[in-house]
Amino acid sequence: MPNEHRIDRRRFAESLVVSSGAITAMIGSSLSLNAEDKSPVEAKDTPSRPSEEVLLLTCLMQRYPSDHFDEAAIQGIFRDLRGDLARGKILSEFPLENSDEPCFEFRAYRNK
């Protein structure tokens, strides 16, 4: 039984390249990069890697494609991802001991 939502490998690879390139270009144009830190020779030698936010946004756009994603929606999702990653980094820096655990309170419910 053929599945109408099934996509073959070539179409998947094509959509992956197109969407990641478009999202990277859109996000890259809105971010200000500090070009004074590197000389043009260093910039050519080292390949630029996309940031974690861009990679997550690309993954989300590929997993949940929609016609509702305009530039404003993508920028909003990107800001949310950046904030979530920053909060996660702050939380991961908080030291925990082995004895730290959530406070569970158990009360038996009695039906009268």
Secondary structure as GFF3:
##gff-version 3
##sequence-region A 1 112
A	DSSP	alpha_helix	9	30	.	.	.	ID=ss1
A	DSSP	alpha_helix	40	45	.	.	.	ID=ss2
A	DSSP	alpha_helix	52	63	.	.	.	ID=ss3
A	DSSP	alpha_helix	71	92	.	.	.	ID=ss4
###
